[in-house]
Amino acid sequence: MARPAPGQRSERAMGRLLELGERVELVSMDPHFHDISISLYRNSGDGGASCFLAHSYSGKEGTAERLAFVMRAMAAMGGMVPAPGQPGRLAFACGAEHRAAVKRLFLEACKKATGAEVAALPMRIYDKKNDLTIDATATGGGGYRLAAAGGEADDKVARRVDGVTRGLIKLAEMEPGAAAGEARFACGTAHDELVGLLLGRALNVRAAMREAEAAAARGILAAPSAQQQT
């Protein structure tokens, strides 16, 4: 087979890039695999539902296995499922995008070393600063109620629960509930895994947002021709 001309090779690489969809998040240097860049891409699957793919242009041996692990971690930690009609991609069973939550899920999955144990987290956190245990309970229709046990002053406990609820709403792009300490997913579907994942981050939502902004600012994804040489 004749070797493709440089222009043809570049065109095919660009075609592959376009097929990935929209890039929604980036880990510019993966500390668990040769500091490669890994991006999360979104496109529309069957019926227009959003589906996601972790991808890297790195040509390093073992990259495919690293990406497969990140996808498995996202499924286990975030409750994602194989996207209908989109082999190799993940989606939420409800069909909604949940962009803010899936970006955080991707970042958390990339923090795991390949082969590490990955599982959904319980919908419970311990707030050491205030000596509180905060639980989230599904109430149906995509809704959740947060409540706390412990602490000394009822008003302080109420404020803390309210703060964590607002943090969860921000991180997961949920809607405020009818009462204090309540939030719901607009899709009307339960997402226990996402709540468990984000509940701990909601304790300090400002730090979580700063971390996400820093991850996005650490670098720009290199072109395929550049990363394939690394």
C-alpha positions as a Markdown table, in Angstrom:
| # | Residue | x | y | z |
|---|---|---|---|---|
| 1 | Met | 0.0 | 0.0 | 0.0 |
| 2 | Ala | 1.4 | 3.4 | -1.0 |
| 3 | Arg | 2.3 | 5.7 | 1.9 |
| 4 | Pro | -0.3 | 8.5 | 2.2 |
| 5 | Ala | 0.9 | 12.0 | 1.3 |
| 6 | Pro | 1.4 | 14.3 | 4.2 |
| 7 | Gly | -1.7 | 16.3 | 3.4 |
| 8 | Gln | -3.9 | 13.2 | 3.3 |
| 9 | Arg | -2.6 | 12.0 | 6.6 |
| 10 | Ser | -3.3 | 15.4 | 8.2 |
| 11 | Glu | -6.8 | 15.4 | 6.7 |
| 12 | Arg | -7.6 | 12.0 | 8.2 |
| 13 | Ala | -6.3 | 13.1 | 11.6 |
| 14 | Met | -8.5 | 16.1 | 11.4 |
| 15 | Gly | -11.5 | 13.9 | 10.5 |
| 16 | Arg | -10.8 | 11.8 | 13.5 |
| 17 | Leu | -10.7 | 14.9 | 15.7 |
| 18 | Leu | -14.1 | 16.0 | 14.3 |
| 19 | Glu | -15.7 | 12.6 | 15.0 |
| 20 | Leu | -14.8 | 12.9 | 18.7 |
| 21 | Gly | -17.3 | 15.7 | 19.2 |
| 22 | Glu | -17.1 | 18.6 | 21.5 |
| 23 | Arg | -14.3 | 18.7 | 24.1 |
| 24 | Val | -15.8 | 19.5 | 27.5 |
| 25 | Glu | -12.9 | 18.9 | 29.9 |
| 26 | Leu | -9.1 | 18.4 | 29.9 |
| 27 | Val | -6.5 | 16.8 | 32.1 |
| 28 | Ser | -3.4 | 18.3 | 30.6 |
| 29 | Met | -1.0 | 16.0 | 32.5 |
| 30 | Asp | -2.0 | 12.6 | 33.8 |
| 31 | Pro | 0.2 | 11.9 | 36.8 |
| 32 | His | -0.6 | 8.2 | 36.6 |
| 33 | Phe | 0.5 | 7.7 | 33.0 |
| 34 | His | 3.5 | 9.5 | 31.6 |
| 35 | Asp | 1.9 | 13.0 | 32.0 |
| 36 | Ile | -0.2 | 12.5 | 28.8 |
| 37 | Ser | -3.1 | 14.7 | 28.1 |
| 38 | Ile | -6.6 | 13.2 | 28.3 |
| 39 | Ser | -9.7 | 14.9 | 27.2 |
| 40 | Leu | -13.4 | 14.2 | 27.7 |
| 41 | Tyr | -15.5 | 14.6 | 24.6 |
| 42 | Arg | -19.2 | 14.8 | 24.1 |
| 43 | Asn | -21.4 | 14.1 | 21.2 |
| 44 | Ser | -25.1 | 13.2 | 20.6 |
| 45 | Gly | -26.1 | 9.5 | 20.5 |
| 46 | Asp | -29.4 | 7.9 | 19.6 |
| 47 | Gly | -32.3 | 10.2 | 20.0 |
| 48 | Gly | -30.0 | 13.2 | 20.6 |
| 49 | Ala | -28.9 | 12.0 | 24.1 |
| 50 | Ser | -25.5 | 13.1 | 25.2 |
| 51 | Cys | -22.7 | 10.6 | 25.4 |
| 52 | Phe | -19.0 | 10.9 | 26.4 |
| 53 | Leu | -15.6 | 9.5 | 25.5 |
| 54 | Ala | -12.2 | 9.9 | 27.2 |
| 55 | His | -9.5 | 10.2 | 24.6 |
| 56 | Ser | -5.9 | 11.0 | 24.1 |
| 57 | Tyr | -3.7 | 11.5 | 21.1 |
| 58 | Ser | -0.7 | 10.1 | 22.8 |
| 59 | Gly | 1.0 | 7.3 | 21.0 |
| 60 | Lys | 2.6 | 5.8 | 24.1 |
| 61 | Glu | 2.2 | 2.1 | 24.6 |
| 62 | Gly | -0.5 | 1.5 | 27.2 |
| 63 | Thr | -2.5 | 4.6 | 26.4 |
| 64 | Ala | -5.6 | 2.5 | 25.3 |
| 65 | Glu | -5.5 | 0.6 | 28.6 |
| 66 | Arg | -5.3 | 3.8 | 30.6 |
| 67 | Leu | -8.3 | 5.3 | 28.7 |
| 68 | Ala | -10.3 | 2.1 | 29.2 |
| 69 | Phe | -9.7 | 2.3 | 32.9 |
| 70 | Val | -10.8 | 6.0 | 33.1 |
| 71 | Met | -14.0 | 5.0 | 31.4 |
| 72 | Arg | -14.6 | 2.1 | 33.7 |
| 73 | Ala | -13.9 | 4.4 | 36.7 |
| 74 | Met | -16.5 | 6.9 | 35.4 |
| 75 | Ala | -19.1 | 4.2 | 35.0 |
| 76 | Ala | -18.4 | 2.8 | 38.5 |
| 77 | Met | -18.1 | 6.1 | 40.3 |
| 78 | Gly | -20.8 | 8.0 | 38.5 |
| 79 | Gly | -23.4 | 5.4 | 37.5 |
| 80 | Met | -22.9 | 5.9 | 33.8 |
| 81 | Val | -23.9 | 3.2 | 31.3 |
| 82 | Pro | -22.8 | 2.2 | 27.7 |
| 83 | Ala | -24.3 | 4.7 | 25.3 |
| 84 | Pro | -26.9 | 3.2 | 23.0 |
| 85 | Gly | -25.7 | 3.1 | 19.4 |
| 86 | Gln | -22.3 | 4.6 | 20.4 |
| 87 | Pro | -19.8 | 1.8 | 21.1 |
| 88 | Gly | -17.1 | 2.7 | 23.6 |
| 89 | Arg | -19.0 | 5.8 | 24.9 |
| 90 | Leu | -20.8 | 6.4 | 28.2 |
| 91 | Ala | -24.1 | 8.1 | 28.9 |
| 92 | Phe | -26.5 | 8.6 | 31.8 |
| 93 | Ala | -29.5 | 6.3 | 31.6 |
| 94 | Cys | -31.8 | 9.3 | 31.9 |
| 95 | Gly | -30.4 | 10.7 | 28.6 |
| 96 | Ala | -29.5 | 14.1 | 30.2 |
| 97 | Glu | -26.1 | 15.6 | 29.8 |
| 98 | His | -25.3 | 16.6 | 33.4 |
| 99 | Arg | -22.3 | 18.5 | 32.1 |
| 100 | Ala | -21.0 | 20.0 | 35.3 |
| 101 | Ala | -21.3 | 16.7 | 37.1 |
| 102 | Val | -19.7 | 14.6 | 34.4 |
| 103 | Lys | -16.8 | 17.0 | 34.2 |
| 104 | Arg | -16.1 | 16.6 | 37.9 |
| 105 | Leu | -16.6 | 12.8 | 37.5 |
| 106 | Phe | -14.0 | 12.7 | 34.7 |
| 107 | Leu | -11.5 | 14.7 | 36.8 |
| 108 | Glu | -12.0 | 12.4 | 39.8 |
| 109 | Ala | -11.6 | 9.3 | 37.6 |
| 110 | Cys | -8.3 | 10.6 | 36.2 |
| 111 | Lys | -7.0 | 10.9 | 39.8 |
| 112 | Lys | -7.2 | 7.1 | 40.1 |
| 113 | Ala | -4.2 | 5.0 | 39.2 |
| 114 | Thr | -4.9 | 2.3 | 36.6 |
| 115 | Gly | -6.0 | -0.9 | 38.4 |
| 116 | Ala | -7.1 | 1.0 | 41.6 |
| 117 | Glu | -10.4 | 0.0 | 43.1 |
| 118 | Val | -13.3 | 2.1 | 41.9 |
| 119 | Ala | -16.8 | 2.1 | 43.3 |
| 120 | Ala | -19.6 | 4.5 | 44.1 |
| 121 | Leu | -19.2 | 6.5 | 47.3 |
| 122 | Pro | -21.9 | 6.4 | 50.0 |
| 123 | Met | -24.2 | 9.4 | 50.2 |
| 124 | Arg | -22.7 | 10.3 | 53.6 |
| 125 | Ile | -19.9 | 12.6 | 54.6 |
| 126 | Tyr | -18.3 | 13.5 | 57.9 |
| 127 | Asp | -17.7 | 17.2 | 58.4 |
| 128 | Lys | -14.7 | 17.2 | 60.7 |
| 129 | Lys | -14.7 | 21.0 | 61.1 |
| 130 | Asn | -18.2 | 21.0 | 62.6 |
| 131 | Asp | -18.3 | 17.4 | 64.0 |
| 132 | Leu | -21.3 | 16.6 | 61.8 |
| 133 | Thr | -22.3 | 13.6 | 59.7 |
| 134 | Ile | -24.3 | 14.7 | 56.7 |
| 135 | Asp | -26.5 | 12.2 | 54.9 |
| 136 | Ala | -28.3 | 12.6 | 51.6 |
| 137 | Thr | -31.5 | 10.6 | 51.1 |
| 138 | Ala | -33.3 | 10.2 | 47.7 |
| 139 | Thr | -36.9 | 11.5 | 47.9 |
| 140 | Gly | -38.1 | 10.5 | 44.4 |
| 141 | Gly | -38.3 | 12.3 | 41.1 |
| 142 | Gly | -34.6 | 13.1 | 41.1 |
| 143 | Gly | -34.9 | 14.8 | 44.5 |
| 144 | Tyr | -32.6 | 14.5 | 47.5 |
| 145 | Arg | -32.8 | 15.8 | 51.1 |
| 146 | Leu | -29.7 | 16.5 | 53.2 |
| 147 | Ala | -29.8 | 16.1 | 57.0 |
| 148 | Ala | -27.1 | 16.2 | 59.7 |
| 149 | Ala | -26.5 | 14.5 | 63.0 |
| 150 | Gly | -24.1 | 15.8 | 65.6 |
| 151 | Gly | -22.9 | 19.3 | 66.4 |
| 152 | Glu | -23.9 | 21.5 | 69.3 |
| 153 | Ala | -25.9 | 24.4 | 68.0 |
| 154 | Asp | -29.0 | 23.7 | 65.9 |
| 155 | Asp | -28.8 | 27.0 | 64.0 |
| 156 | Lys | -25.2 | 26.3 | 63.1 |
| 157 | Val | -26.1 | 22.7 | 61.9 |
| 158 | Ala | -28.9 | 24.2 | 59.8 |
| 159 | Arg | -26.5 | 26.7 | 58.2 |
| 160 | Arg | -24.0 | 24.0 | 57.4 |
| 161 | Val | -26.5 | 21.7 | 55.8 |
| 162 | Asp | -27.8 | 24.6 | 53.8 |
| 163 | Gly | -24.3 | 25.5 | 52.7 |
| 164 | Val | -23.5 | 21.9 | 51.6 |
| 165 | Thr | -26.8 | 21.7 | 49.8 |
| 166 | Arg | -26.0 | 24.9 | 47.8 |
| 167 | Gly | -22.6 | 23.5 | 47.0 |
| 168 | Leu | -24.1 | 20.3 | 45.7 |
| 169 | Ile | -26.6 | 22.3 | 43.6 |
| 170 | Lys | -23.7 | 24.3 | 42.1 |
| 171 | Leu | -21.4 | 21.3 | 41.4 |
| 172 | Ala | -24.1 | 19.1 | 39.9 |
| 173 | Glu | -26.2 | 21.9 | 38.4 |
| 174 | Met | -29.2 | 20.7 | 40.4 |
| 175 | Glu | -32.3 | 22.7 | 41.2 |
| 176 | Pro | -33.1 | 23.9 | 44.7 |
| 177 | Gly | -35.9 | 22.0 | 46.4 |
| 178 | Ala | -39.0 | 23.3 | 48.0 |
| 179 | Ala | -37.5 | 23.2 | 51.5 |
| 180 | Ala | -34.1 | 23.9 | 53.0 |
| 181 | Gly | -31.6 | 21.1 | 52.5 |
| 182 | Glu | -33.4 | 19.8 | 49.4 |
| 183 | Ala | -32.2 | 19.7 | 45.8 |
| 184 | Arg | -33.2 | 17.8 | 42.7 |
| 185 | Phe | -32.0 | 16.8 | 39.2 |
| 186 | Ala | -34.0 | 18.4 | 36.5 |
| 187 | Cys | -34.1 | 15.1 | 34.6 |
| 188 | Gly | -36.3 | 13.7 | 37.4 |
| 189 | Thr | -34.1 | 10.7 | 37.8 |
| 190 | Ala | -32.1 | 9.5 | 40.8 |
| 191 | His | -28.3 | 9.8 | 40.5 |
| 192 | Asp | -27.1 | 8.4 | 43.8 |
| 193 | Glu | -23.6 | 7.8 | 42.5 |
| 194 | Leu | -23.2 | 11.4 | 41.5 |
| 195 | Val | -24.5 | 12.7 | 44.8 |
| 196 | Gly | -22.1 | 10.4 | 46.7 |
| 197 | Leu | -19.2 | 11.6 | 44.5 |
| 198 | Leu | -20.0 | 15.3 | 44.9 |
| 199 | Leu | -21.2 | 15.4 | 48.5 |
| 200 | Gly | -17.7 | 15.6 | 49.8 |
| 201 | Arg | -16.7 | 18.2 | 47.4 |
| 202 | Ala | -19.7 | 20.3 | 48.3 |
| 203 | Leu | -18.2 | 20.7 | 51.8 |
| 204 | Asn | -15.8 | 23.2 | 50.2 |
| 205 | Val | -17.3 | 24.1 | 46.9 |
| 206 | Arg | -14.9 | 27.0 | 46.3 |
| 207 | Ala | -11.9 | 24.8 | 46.5 |
| 208 | Ala | -13.6 | 22.3 | 44.1 |
| 209 | Met | -14.3 | 25.1 | 41.6 |
| 210 | Arg | -10.7 | 26.4 | 41.9 |
| 211 | Glu | -9.3 | 22.9 | 41.3 |
| 212 | Ala | -11.4 | 22.5 | 38.2 |
| 213 | Glu | -10.4 | 25.9 | 36.9 |
| 214 | Ala | -6.7 | 25.1 | 37.5 |
| 215 | Ala | -7.0 | 21.8 | 35.7 |
| 216 | Ala | -8.4 | 23.5 | 32.7 |
| 217 | Ala | -5.7 | 26.2 | 32.7 |
| 218 | Arg | -2.7 | 23.9 | 33.1 |
| 219 | Gly | -2.3 | 23.4 | 29.4 |
| 220 | Ile | -3.8 | 23.1 | 25.9 |
| 221 | Leu | -4.3 | 19.8 | 24.3 |
| 222 | Ala | -1.5 | 19.2 | 21.7 |
| 223 | Ala | -2.3 | 18.4 | 18.1 |
| 224 | Pro | -2.3 | 14.7 | 17.1 |
| 225 | Ser | 1.0 | 15.1 | 15.2 |
| 226 | Ala | 2.7 | 16.6 | 18.3 |
| 227 | Gln | 1.4 | 14.1 | 20.9 |
| 228 | Gln | 2.1 | 11.0 | 18.7 |
| 229 | Gln | 5.8 | 11.8 | 19.0 |
| 230 | Thr | 5.8 | 11.8 | 22.8 |
